Amino acid sequence: MRNRHYLLFDLVAMLLIPAIALSLRLENMLNWSAFWNSIYVYTACSVVIKLLIYYKLGMYDRLWRYASIEEVSVILIAIFTAGFTFNIIYLLLLPLFPHIPRSIPRSVPAIDLMLSLFINGGIRLLSRMYNTESKKSGMEVDTMKSVLIIGAGNSGTMIAKEMLRNPASGLNPVGFIDDDRRKQGGIIYGIPVLGGRDEIAEACRS
């Protein structure tokens, strides 16, 4: 997906999330009649604020199919900043203008925030997962070289992460070797820490 597709997806989600949040809060669609005008105001404010903050914080600048943990932090910061800003404006500033309808239950913004994390954040993480899996499926497993990585520290994990992100390299990390007994038996990025250097020969045979 290109960033313009994410923008379109986010816009549709922003228009629907307030209604979904209100429905979850009320648990009865028959009670909606009292909130029609308010939900329009709420949705309009929400869309404007979220789009501005998402744009300013780089949600539409990144290549999400190559996203890493740093990009995940961008998602969290953008969505929480937008949610906090919206709450300040909607719950504290709009009451200064009594002619603006705002009878939405106070719990709806919190539900809105959770839905935004799940929907707006989820689509980007799914894109990253799909890109990784499609690259893997495009490589013949038999043609990839199995690799043991010496060291499960920062350098070793960065090497493993790069191999996993780029299956086209033909390198498939199958295990870490590390003398630190606290790490042995653990799993990093789905790759087991097989043992210390004295177990390299055994690890290669298996």
PyMOL commands that set and color helices and strands:
alter all, ss='L'
color gray80, all
select helices_A, chain A and resi 3-26+29-56+64-66+69-96+108-137+141-143+154-165+167-169+197-205
alter helices_A, ss='H'
color red, helices_A
select strands_A, chain A and resi 145-150+171-177+187-188+191-195
alter strands_A, ss='S'
color yellow, strands_A
deselect
rebuild
show_as cartoon
